[in-house]
Amino acid sequence: MSPSTKKNNCFPSLQDTQDKAAQQQRNGQKVRFENEEAEIIRISPFMVIITKDRVVCGALHHRLEYLAA
């Protein structure tokens, strides 16, 4: 009989991923989205950004490039 051990999950949960992304981003932050400068308007419950000529919302965390402050 082998001793039971607690296994750590090697896959982060969706909530953990969203929390980390939310900590890195803030309202009013300038980012680059599809080679256009954009501004973050809202982060939760889903991200909303505004570019020069459009408003984009949804799961955008992985599609953003961060600009230097």
Distance bins in CASP14 RR format, pairs under 12 A and 6 or more apart:
PFRMAT RR
TARGET T0000
AUTHOR 0000-0000-0000
RMODE 2
METHOD distances of the structure
MODEL  1
9 16 0 0 0 0 1 0 0 0 0 0 0
11 17 0 0 0 0 1 0 0 0 0 0 0
12 18 0 0 0 0 1 0 0 0 0 0 0
12 19 0 0 0 0 1 0 0 0 0 0 0
12 20 0 0 0 0 1 0 0 0 0 0 0
12 21 0 0 0 0 0 1 0 0 0 0 0
13 19 0 0 0 0 1 0 0 0 0 0 0
13 20 0 0 0 0 0 1 0 0 0 0 0
14 20 0 0 0 0 0 1 0 0 0 0 0
14 21 0 0 0 0 0 1 0 0 0 0 0
14 59 0 0 0 0 0 1 0 0 0 0 0
14 61 0 0 0 0 0 1 0 0 0 0 0
15 21 0 0 0 0 0 1 0 0 0 0 0
15 22 0 0 0 0 0 1 0 0 0 0 0
16 22 0 0 0 0 0 1 0 0 0 0 0
16 23 0 0 0 0 0 1 0 0 0 0 0
17 23 0 0 0 0 0 1 0 0 0 0 0
17 24 0 0 0 0 0 1 0 0 0 0 0
17 59 0 0 0 0 0 1 0 0 0 0 0
17 61 1 0 0 1 0 0 0 0 0 0 0
17 62 0 0 0 0 1 0 0 0 0 0 0
18 24 0 0 0 0 0 1 0 0 0 0 0
18 25 0 0 0 0 0 1 0 0 0 0 0
18 43 0 0 0 0 1 0 0 0 0 0 0
18 44 0 0 0 0 1 0 0 0 0 0 0
18 45 0 0 0 0 1 0 0 0 0 0 0
18 46 0 0 0 0 1 0 0 0 0 0 0
18 47 0 0 0 0 1 0 0 0 0 0 0
18 58 0 0 0 0 0 1 0 0 0 0 0
18 59 0 0 0 0 1 0 0 0 0 0 0
18 60 0 0 0 0 0 1 0 0 0 0 0
18 61 1 0 0 1 0 0 0 0 0 0 0
18 62 0 0 0 0 0 1 0 0 0 0 0
19 25 0 0 0 0 0 1 0 0 0 0 0
19 43 0 0 0 0 0 1 0 0 0 0 0
19 44 0 0 0 0 0 1 0 0 0 0 0
19 61 0 0 0 0 0 1 0 0 0 0 0
20 61 0 0 0 0 1 0 0 0 0 0 0
20 62 0 0 0 0 0 1 0 0 0 0 0
21 31 0 0 0 0 0 1 0 0 0 0 0
21 40 0 0 0 0 0 1 0 0 0 0 0
21 43 0 0 0 0 1 0 0 0 0 0 0
21 44 0 0 0 0 0 1 0 0 0 0 0
21 46 0 0 0 0 0 1 0 0 0 0 0
21 47 0 0 0 0 1 0 0 0 0 0 0
21 59 0 0 0 0 1 0 0 0 0 0 0
21 60 0 0 0 0 1 0 0 0 0 0 0
21 61 1 0 1 0 0 0 0 0 0 0 0
21 62 0 0 0 0 1 0 0 0 0 0 0
21 63 0 0 0 0 0 1 0 0 0 0 0
21 64 0 0 0 0 1 0 0 0 0 0 0
21 66 0 0 0 0 0 1 0 0 0 0 0
22 29 0 0 0 0 0 1 0 0 0 0 0
22 40 0 0 0 0 0 1 0 0 0 0 0
22 42 0 0 0 0 0 1 0 0 0 0 0
22 43 1 0 1 0 0 0 0 0 0 0 0
22 44 1 0 0 1 0 0 0 0 0 0 0
22 45 0 0 0 0 0 1 0 0 0 0 0
22 46 0 0 0 0 0 1 0 0 0 0 0
22 47 0 0 0 0 1 0 0 0 0 0 0
22 61 0 0 0 0 1 0 0 0 0 0 0
23 43 0 0 0 0 1 0 0 0 0 0 0
23 44 0 0 0 0 0 1 0 0 0 0 0
23 61 0 0 0 0 0 1 0 0 0 0 0
24 31 0 0 0 0 0 1 0 0 0 0 0
24 40 0 0 0 0 0 1 0 0 0 0 0
24 43 0 0 0 0 1 0 0 0 0 0 0
24 47 0 0 0 0 0 1 0 0 0 0 0
24 61 0 0 0 0 1 0 0 0 0 0 0
24 62 0 0 0 0 0 1 0 0 0 0 0
24 64 0 0 0 0 1 0 0 0 0 0 0
24 66 1 0 0 1 0 0 0 0 0 0 0
25 31 1 0 0 1 0 0 0 0 0 0 0
25 38 0 0 0 0 0 1 0 0 0 0 0
25 39 0 0 0 0 0 1 0 0 0 0 0
25 40 1 0 1 0 0 0 0 0 0 0 0
25 41 0 0 0 0 0 1 0 0 0 0 0
25 42 0 0 0 0 0 1 0 0 0 0 0
25 43 1 0 1 0 0 0 0 0 0 0 0
25 44 0 0 0 0 0 1 0 0 0 0 0
25 47 1 0 0 1 0 0 0 0 0 0 0
25 48 0 0 0 0 0 1 0 0 0 0 0
25 49 0 0 0 0 1 0 0 0 0 0 0
25 60 0 0 0 0 1 0 0 0 0 0 0
25 61 1 0 0 1 0 0 0 0 0 0 0
25 62 0 0 0 0 0 1 0 0 0 0 0
25 64 1 0 0 1 0 0 0 0 0 0 0
25 66 0 0 0 0 1 0 0 0 0 0 0
25 67 0 0 0 0 0 1 0 0 0 0 0
26 39 0 0 0 0 0 1 0 0 0 0 0
26 40 1 0 0 1 0 0 0 0 0 0 0
26 41 0 0 0 0 0 1 0 0 0 0 0
26 42 0 0 0 0 0 1 0 0 0 0 0
26 43 1 0 0 1 0 0 0 0 0 0 0
26 44 0 0 0 0 0 1 0 0 0 0 0
26 47 0 0 0 0 0 1 0 0 0 0 0
26 66 0 0 0 0 0 1 0 0 0 0 0
26 69 0 0 0 0 0 1 0 0 0 0 0
27 39 0 0 0 0 1 0 0 0 0 0 0
27 40 1 0 1 0 0 0 0 0 0 0 0
27 41 1 0 0 1 0 0 0 0 0 0 0
27 42 1 0 0 1 0 0 0 0 0 0 0
27 43 1 0 0 1 0 0 0 0 0 0 0
27 44 0 0 0 0 1 0 0 0 0 0 0
27 47 0 0 0 0 0 1 0 0 0 0 0
27 48 0 0 0 0 1 0 0 0 0 0 0
27 49 0 0 0 0 0 1 0 0 0 0 0
27 50 0 0 0 0 0 1 0 0 0 0 0
28 38 0 0 0 0 1 0 0 0 0 0 0
28 39 1 0 1 0 0 0 0 0 0 0 0
28 40 1 0 1 0 0 0 0 0 0 0 0
28 41 1 0 0 1 0 0 0 0 0 0 0
28 42 0 0 0 0 1 0 0 0 0 0 0
28 43 0 0 0 0 1 0 0 0 0 0 0
28 47 0 0 0 0 0 1 0 0 0 0 0
28 48 0 0 0 0 0 1 0 0 0 0 0
28 49 0 0 0 0 1 0 0 0 0 0 0
28 50 0 0 0 0 1 0 0 0 0 0 0
28 67 0 0 0 0 0 1 0 0 0 0 0
28 69 0 0 0 0 0 1 0 0 0 0 0
29 37 0 0 0 0 0 1 0 0 0 0 0
29 38 0 0 0 0 1 0 0 0 0 0 0
29 39 1 0 0 1 0 0 0 0 0 0 0
29 40 1 0 1 0 0 0 0 0 0 0 0
29 41 0 0 0 0 0 1 0 0 0 0 0
29 42 0 0 0 0 0 1 0 0 0 0 0
29 43 0 0 0 0 1 0 0 0 0 0 0
29 47 0 0 0 0 0 1 0 0 0 0 0
29 49 0 0 0 0 1 0 0 0 0 0 0
29 50 0 0 0 0 0 1 0 0 0 0 0
29 64 0 0 0 0 1 0 0 0 0 0 0
29 65 0 0 0 0 0 1 0 0 0 0 0
29 66 1 0 0 1 0 0 0 0 0 0 0
29 67 0 0 0 0 1 0 0 0 0 0 0
29 68 0 0 0 0 0 1 0 0 0 0 0
29 69 0 0 0 0 1 0 0 0 0 0 0
30 36 0 0 0 0 0 1 0 0 0 0 0
30 37 1 0 0 1 0 0 0 0 0 0 0
30 38 1 0 0 1 0 0 0 0 0 0 0
30 39 1 0 1 0 0 0 0 0 0 0 0
30 40 0 0 0 0 1 0 0 0 0 0 0
30 41 0 0 0 0 0 1 0 0 0 0 0
30 49 0 0 0 0 1 0 0 0 0 0 0
30 50 0 0 0 0 0 1 0 0 0 0 0
30 51 0 0 0 0 0 1 0 0 0 0 0
30 64 0 0 0 0 0 1 0 0 0 0 0
30 65 0 0 0 0 0 1 0 0 0 0 0
30 66 0 0 0 0 1 0 0 0 0 0 0
30 67 1 0 1 0 0 0 0 0 0 0 0
30 68 0 0 0 0 1 0 0 0 0 0 0
30 69 0 0 0 0 1 0 0 0 0 0 0
31 37 1 0 0 1 0 0 0 0 0 0 0
31 38 1 0 1 0 0 0 0 0 0 0 0
31 39 1 0 0 1 0 0 0 0 0 0 0
31 40 1 0 0 1 0 0 0 0 0 0 0
31 41 0 0 0 0 0 1 0 0 0 0 0
31 43 0 0 0 0 0 1 0 0 0 0 0
31 47 0 0 0 0 1 0 0 0 0 0 0
31 48 0 0 0 0 0 1 0 0 0 0 0
31 49 1 0 0 1 0 0 0 0 0 0 0
31 50 0 0 0 0 0 1 0 0 0 0 0
31 51 0 0 0 0 1 0 0 0 0 0 0
31 56 0 0 0 0 0 1 0 0 0 0 0
31 60 0 0 0 0 1 0 0 0 0 0 0
31 61 0 0 0 0 0 1 0 0 0 0 0
31 63 0 0 0 0 1 0 0 0 0 0 0
31 64 1 0 1 0 0 0 0 0 0 0 0
31 65 1 0 0 1 0 0 0 0 0 0 0
31 66 1 0 1 0 0 0 0 0 0 0 0
31 67 1 0 0 1 0 0 0 0 0 0 0
31 68 0 0 0 0 0 1 0 0 0 0 0
31 69 0 0 0 0 0 1 0 0 0 0 0
32 38 1 0 0 1 0 0 0 0 0 0 0
32 39 0 0 0 0 0 1 0 0 0 0 0
32 40 0 0 0 0 0 1 0 0 0 0 0
32 49 0 0 0 0 0 1 0 0 0 0 0
32 51 0 0 0 0 1 0 0 0 0 0 0
32 60 0 0 0 0 0 1 0 0 0 0 0
32 63 0 0 0 0 1 0 0 0 0 0 0
32 64 1 0 0 1 0 0 0 0 0 0 0
32 65 1 0 1 0 0 0 0 0 0 0 0
32 66 1 0 0 1 0 0 0 0 0 0 0
32 67 1 0 0 1 0 0 0 0 0 0 0
32 68 0 0 0 0 0 1 0 0 0 0 0
33 39 0 0 0 0 1 0 0 0 0 0 0
33 40 0 0 0 0 1 0 0 0 0 0 0
33 47 0 0 0 0 0 1 0 0 0 0 0
33 48 0 0 0 0 0 1 0 0 0 0 0
33 49 1 0 1 0 0 0 0 0 0 0 0
33 50 0 0 0 0 1 0 0 0 0 0 0
33 51 1 0 0 1 0 0 0 0 0 0 0
33 52 0 0 0 0 0 1 0 0 0 0 0
33 54 0 0 0 0 1 0 0 0 0 0 0
33 55 0 0 0 0 0 1 0 0 0 0 0
33 56 1 0 0 1 0 0 0 0 0 0 0
33 57 0 0 0 0 0 1 0 0 0 0 0
33 58 0 0 0 0 0 1 0 0 0 0 0
33 60 1 0 0 1 0 0 0 0 0 0 0
33 61 0 0 0 0 0 1 0 0 0 0 0
33 62 0 0 0 0 0 1 0 0 0 0 0
33 63 1 0 0 1 0 0 0 0 0 0 0
33 64 1 0 1 0 0 0 0 0 0 0 0
33 65 1 0 0 1 0 0 0 0 0 0 0
33 66 0 0 0 0 0 1 0 0 0 0 0
33 67 0 0 0 0 0 1 0 0 0 0 0
34 49 0 0 0 0 0 1 0 0 0 0 0
34 51 1 0 0 1 0 0 0 0 0 0 0
34 52 0 0 0 0 0 1 0 0 0 0 0
34 53 0 0 0 0 0 1 0 0 0 0 0
34 54 0 0 0 0 1 0 0 0 0 0 0
34 56 0 0 0 0 1 0 0 0 0 0 0
34 60 0 0 0 0 0 1 0 0 0 0 0
34 63 1 0 0 1 0 0 0 0 0 0 0
34 64 0 0 0 0 1 0 0 0 0 0 0
34 65 0 0 0 0 1 0 0 0 0 0 0
35 51 0 0 0 0 0 1 0 0 0 0 0
35 52 0 0 0 0 0 1 0 0 0 0 0
35 63 0 0 0 0 0 1 0 0 0 0 0
35 64 0 0 0 0 0 1 0 0 0 0 0
35 65 0 0 0 0 1 0 0 0 0 0 0
36 49 0 0 0 0 1 0 0 0 0 0 0
36 50 0 0 0 0 0 1 0 0 0 0 0
36 51 1 0 1 0 0 0 0 0 0 0 0
36 52 1 0 0 1 0 0 0 0 0 0 0
36 53 0 0 0 0 1 0 0 0 0 0 0
36 54 0 0 0 0 1 0 0 0 0 0 0
36 56 0 0 0 0 1 0 0 0 0 0 0
36 63 0 0 0 0 0 1 0 0 0 0 0
36 64 0 0 0 0 0 1 0 0 0 0 0
36 65 0 0 0 0 0 1 0 0 0 0 0
36 67 0 0 0 0 0 1 0 0 0 0 0
37 49 0 0 0 0 0 1 0 0 0 0 0
37 50 0 0 0 0 0 1 0 0 0 0 0
37 51 1 0 0 1 0 0 0 0 0 0 0
37 52 1 0 0 1 0 0 0 0 0 0 0
37 53 0 0 0 0 0 1 0 0 0 0 0
37 64 0 0 0 0 0 1 0 0 0 0 0
37 65 0 0 0 0 0 1 0 0 0 0 0
37 66 0 0 0 0 0 1 0 0 0 0 0
37 67 1 0 0 1 0 0 0 0 0 0 0
38 47 0 0 0 0 0 1 0 0 0 0 0
38 48 0 0 0 0 0 1 0 0 0 0 0
38 49 1 0 1 0 0 0 0 0 0 0 0
38 50 1 0 0 1 0 0 0 0 0 0 0
38 51 1 0 1 0 0 0 0 0 0 0 0
38 52 0 0 0 0 1 0 0 0 0 0 0
38 53 0 0 0 0 0 1 0 0 0 0 0
38 54 0 0 0 0 1 0 0 0 0 0 0
38 55 0 0 0 0 1 0 0 0 0 0 0
38 56 1 0 0 1 0 0 0 0 0 0 0
38 57 0 0 0 0 0 1 0 0 0 0 0
38 60 0 0 0 0 1 0 0 0 0 0 0
38 63 0 0 0 0 0 1 0 0 0 0 0
38 64 1 0 0 1 0 0 0 0 0 0 0
38 65 0 0 0 0 1 0 0 0 0 0 0
38 66 0 0 0 0 0 1 0 0 0 0 0
38 67 0 0 0 0 1 0 0 0 0 0 0
39 47 0 0 0 0 0 1 0 0 0 0 0
39 48 0 0 0 0 1 0 0 0 0 0 0
39 49 1 0 0 1 0 0 0 0 0 0 0
39 50 1 0 1 0 0 0 0 0 0 0 0
39 51 0 0 0 0 1 0 0 0 0 0 0
39 52 0 0 0 0 0 1 0 0 0 0 0
39 55 0 0 0 0 0 1 0 0 0 0 0
39 56 0 0 0 0 0 1 0 0 0 0 0
39 64 0 0 0 0 0 1 0 0 0 0 0
39 67 0 0 0 0 0 1 0 0 0 0 0
40 46 0 0 0 0 0 1 0 0 0 0 0
40 47 1 0 0 1 0 0 0 0 0 0 0
40 48 1 0 0 1 0 0 0 0 0 0 0
40 49 1 0 1 0 0 0 0 0 0 0 0
40 50 0 0 0 0 1 0 0 0 0 0 0
40 51 0 0 0 0 0 1 0 0 0 0 0
40 55 0 0 0 0 0 1 0 0 0 0 0
40 56 0 0 0 0 0 1 0 0 0 0 0
40 57 0 0 0 0 0 1 0 0 0 0 0
40 58 0 0 0 0 0 1 0 0 0 0 0
40 60 0 0 0 0 1 0 0 0 0 0 0
40 61 0 0 0 0 0 1 0 0 0 0 0
40 64 0 0 0 0 1 0 0 0 0 0 0
40 66 0 0 0 0 0 1 0 0 0 0 0
40 67 0 0 0 0 0 1 0 0 0 0 0
41 47 0 0 0 0 1 0 0 0 0 0 0
41 48 1 0 1 0 0 0 0 0 0 0 0
41 49 1 0 0 1 0 0 0 0 0 0 0
41 50 1 0 1 0 0 0 0 0 0 0 0
41 51 0 0 0 0 0 1 0 0 0 0 0
41 55 1 0 0 1 0 0 0 0 0 0 0
41 56 0 0 0 0 1 0 0 0 0 0 0
41 57 0 0 0 0 1 0 0 0 0 0 0
41 58 0 0 0 0 0 1 0 0 0 0 0
41 60 0 0 0 0 0 1 0 0 0 0 0
42 48 1 0 1 0 0 0 0 0 0 0 0
42 49 0 0 0 0 1 0 0 0 0 0 0
42 50 0 0 0 0 0 1 0 0 0 0 0
42 55 0 0 0 0 0 1 0 0 0 0 0
42 56 0 0 0 0 0 1 0 0 0 0 0
42 57 0 0 0 0 1 0 0 0 0 0 0
42 58 0 0 0 0 0 1 0 0 0 0 0
42 60 0 0 0 0 0 1 0 0 0 0 0
43 49 0 0 0 0 1 0 0 0 0 0 0
43 57 0 0 0 0 0 1 0 0 0 0 0
43 58 0 0 0 0 0 1 0 0 0 0 0
43 59 0 0 0 0 0 1 0 0 0 0 0
43 60 0 0 0 0 1 0 0 0 0 0 0
43 61 0 0 0 0 1 0 0 0 0 0 0
43 64 0 0 0 0 0 1 0 0 0 0 0
44 57 0 0 0 0 0 1 0 0 0 0 0
44 58 0 0 0 0 0 1 0 0 0 0 0
44 61 0 0 0 0 0 1 0 0 0 0 0
45 57 0 0 0 0 0 1 0 0 0 0 0
45 58 0 0 0 0 1 0 0 0 0 0 0
45 59 0 0 0 0 0 1 0 0 0 0 0
46 56 0 0 0 0 0 1 0 0 0 0 0
46 57 1 0 1 0 0 0 0 0 0 0 0
46 58 1 0 1 0 0 0 0 0 0 0 0
46 59 1 0 0 1 0 0 0 0 0 0 0
46 60 0 0 0 0 1 0 0 0 0 0 0
46 61 0 0 0 0 1 0 0 0 0 0 0
47 55 0 0 0 0 0 1 0 0 0 0 0
47 56 0 0 0 0 1 0 0 0 0 0 0
47 57 1 0 0 1 0 0 0 0 0 0 0
47 58 1 0 1 0 0 0 0 0 0 0 0
47 59 1 0 0 1 0 0 0 0 0 0 0
47 60 1 0 1 0 0 0 0 0 0 0 0
47 61 1 0 0 1 0 0 0 0 0 0 0
47 62 0 0 0 0 0 1 0 0 0 0 0
47 63 0 0 0 0 1 0 0 0 0 0 0
47 64 0 0 0 0 1 0 0 0 0 0 0
48 54 0 0 0 0 0 1 0 0 0 0 0
48 55 1 0 0 1 0 0 0 0 0 0 0
48 56 1 0 0 1 0 0 0 0 0 0 0
48 57 1 0 1 0 0 0 0 0 0 0 0
48 58 1 0 0 1 0 0 0 0 0 0 0
48 59 0 0 0 0 0 1 0 0 0 0 0
48 60 0 0 0 0 1 0 0 0 0 0 0
49 55 1 0 0 1 0 0 0 0 0 0 0
49 56 1 0 1 0 0 0 0 0 0 0 0
49 57 1 0 0 1 0 0 0 0 0 0 0
49 58 0 0 0 0 1 0 0 0 0 0 0
49 59 0 0 0 0 0 1 0 0 0 0 0
49 60 1 0 0 1 0 0 0 0 0 0 0
49 61 0 0 0 0 0 1 0 0 0 0 0
49 63 0 0 0 0 1 0 0 0 0 0 0
49 64 1 0 0 1 0 0 0 0 0 0 0
49 65 0 0 0 0 0 1 0 0 0 0 0
50 56 1 0 0 1 0 0 0 0 0 0 0
50 57 0 0 0 0 1 0 0 0 0 0 0
50 60 0 0 0 0 0 1 0 0 0 0 0
51 57 0 0 0 0 0 1 0 0 0 0 0
51 60 0 0 0 0 0 1 0 0 0 0 0
51 64 0 0 0 0 0 1 0 0 0 0 0
56 63 0 0 0 0 1 0 0 0 0 0 0
56 64 0 0 0 0 0 1 0 0 0 0 0
57 63 0 0 0 0 0 1 0 0 0 0 0
58 64 0 0 0 0 0 1 0 0 0 0 0
END
